């Protein structure tokens, strides 16, 4: 088991834990972990939830069999964090979309309909890729082209999910 080391700040007081040498987090920095990846995704999603709701609701009919998604974030140090993308369904549209922590999700008494598991590379990029998606597709209301899908799959591969067979075409 790897232990986190603490460094002293310039004032001599203990600083936050620092990843030990030789770990992936030591190479990329202390923010290279599943918790940070999940927080980045959560902040981006919650900031842009209205445009994401509109984009998806105009392309799909919302139903209560697809209003709760578990997203599993991973890092290179075997860390994993779960977040829940939850929305309400009103008149065939998703509303009040938000990302919740496990404790927040448990308080809703809802169940997960689908899940997506992101490997460390997909997890690390999830917040930035969501921001790009919002800027290029959701806010201008532009469809995600087959070329966009191919570029994403070439860069990251298909995440594991209950929504599709990842051994075939995603």
Secondary structure by P-SEA (a helix, b strand, c coil): cbbbbbbbcccccccccccccccccccccccccaaaaaaaaaaaaaacaaaaaaaaaacccccccccbbbbbbbccccbbbbbbbbbbbccccccccccccaaaaaaacccccccccccaaaaaaaaaaaaaaaaccccccccccaaaaaaaaaaccccccccccccccc
